[in-house]
């Protein structure tokens, strides 16, 4: 039976150790709109306050503004990011019509997903002060609170509901609660401070021979069906269905402890190539890792080893789970396989799901949390034999568990239009699923249906258990793209010519080039999958390709690496044709591709930049913007004197993209017809002069084998005075 949020049982630990109030994930259904609205507001408020409480652990200004690792932004970004996320999503969904702080919302809109362990992001930003971000967060909190109190609300909540956007923001902040705690753990210890509301478990065995030995328990196998079916908010990758038939296997009773992992370390596991795959050995060689990252000291003096926690360094708790990345966990399994002669490996997602049946119920129904999960006990790990769950320990909780499964969408997968880059950038075969949650996993993360994935070199509060299994996960890379919009743009930008019409991107670039006085830097804004950016790279020293859609940017980045990209186009009905893009076939080489930087960005909320571009190309963009006039105002200062602005558009003004009051043309003004060209001439006159007369350039978009869109874009060229 469902128990309201305020009735959730508070553990003795929470009462005594000032842990946050327990989390009850909101159900989507209900009988009372008023009660659901109050429940949403309570869930939002608790999430907000919990997140801010985490940052009380920072004791030095450097902790805010210095990157904990080079692959991530400093913590000041994440402090502001979760707040700006609400505003950016509410704006994108057209639920609000005004921003709070353009600068912060632009600067803190997009995080970092490092591509490899040797990526180094040396970007420098003029970050706002901590107080400025606190003030900004206060304003956002007030706005979102009012929005929750007044938004239309029908039950059950679905993808189209404004409440779904609120839940998206809440669960997004709970994800960053965990990922920010990992970054805090990676800061210098003198920059952080323990807090009473974040208490460390005091129970530990400090001698290895006192740690209970692990063992294997047989599992029957069978058909496991994956896919979310519960009545709670979920991310796009959780939905759909997939059935997997498992052979019988054995699974370790406990997570691998520090003591058990030490056997691998002491056996020289980090020095022996045979236990590592190519990716793992590359990471180990690059980092010169000798033992787990959070172990402090020297392997040759094991009794003196310490463990770095979020805000403390403690004597090694040998019975706590070993926290490692997936590459280290897999290397341990290969070593274990050699020692035992058995096929030891990490479990796949389906094997973990079968283990999960040992745990009764799920987070919304739990009266007492059955493991070190959901912040129910400590702000740290604990002994691997502390929480029994069926025949096993820690099927859920303590630390996340690495799997062999590269994340992908189930059959029926589709992205939410307001967050198209949550899952799809990870569908590359290079992100492995983690399951089970950690001590700080709350909200959606603590649900049975949650599916989170990280690059295999990445550190989270994650460890592993092993299985003896014959199952082999498919590691296919670069499957055929089936997203309709992505496929259509790929075909539009890279596919064959239809009805004798020249490639649109090529035509626009060719039109601009004779008028370019300098060819230093170019911006292709609204670049989609990047064809015009690649064409510009033939002629410019540097090209920025920018698009609002992270999915488009992900495709362009993959093409830029020289990889082939495959996609499908519809023929008729269920029939499709398979196609492939190769930059080499377009006469583009790696050198040209290296001149391009693809970035995600909002044309209506650009970061201020000094005049740096010799050419800005905005193809089929202005009639797809919320605020086209603002774009024109913001882009002008970014163009050098003598530089060019190329605008092309069929002027298809639609209220679904642009509120009618923001249309540039296609309207009557004071009773008189106003065309878009006339509006552009008026808006740009102060800073630009037109070059030649406008031209109509045709383009064709294929829908099916027998249906095409044949359009004319008006192209205007403007020179900056």
Secondary structure, 3 states (H helix, E strand, C coil): CCCCHHHCCCCHHHHHHCCCCCCCCCECCCCCHHHHHHHHHHHHHHHHHHHHHHHHHECCHHHHHCCCCCCCCCHHHHHHHHHHHHHHHHHHCCCCCCCCCHHHHHHCCCCCCCCCCCCCCCCCCCCCCHHHHHHHHHHHHHHHHHHHHHCCCCCCCCCCCHHHHHHHHHHHHHHHHHHHHHHHHCCCHHHECCCCCCCCCCCCCCCHHHCCCCCEEEECCEEEEECCCCCECCCHHHCCEEEEEECCEEEECCCCEHHHHHHHHHCCHHHCHHHCCHHHHHHHHHHCCCCCCCEECCHHHHHHCEEECCCCEEECCCCEECCCCHHHHHHHHHHHHHHHCCCEEECCHHHHHHHHCCCCCCHHHCCCCCCCCCCCCCCCCCECCCCEECCEECCCCCCEEEEEEECCCCECCCCCCCCCCCCHHHCCCCEEEEECCCCCCCHHHHCCCCCEEEECCCCCCEECCEEECCCCCCCCCCCCECCHHHHHHHHHHHCCCCCCCCCHHHHHHHHHHCCCCCCCEEEEECCCCCHHHHHHCCCCCEEEEEECCHHHHHHHHHHHCCCCEEEEEEEECCEEEEEEECHHHHCCCHHHHCCEEEEECCCCCCCCCCCCEEEEEEECCHHHCCCHHHHHHHHHCCEEEEEEEEEEECCCCCCCCCCHHHCCCCEEECCEEECHHHHHHHHHCCCEEEEEEEEEEEEEEEEECCEEEEEEEEEEEEEEC
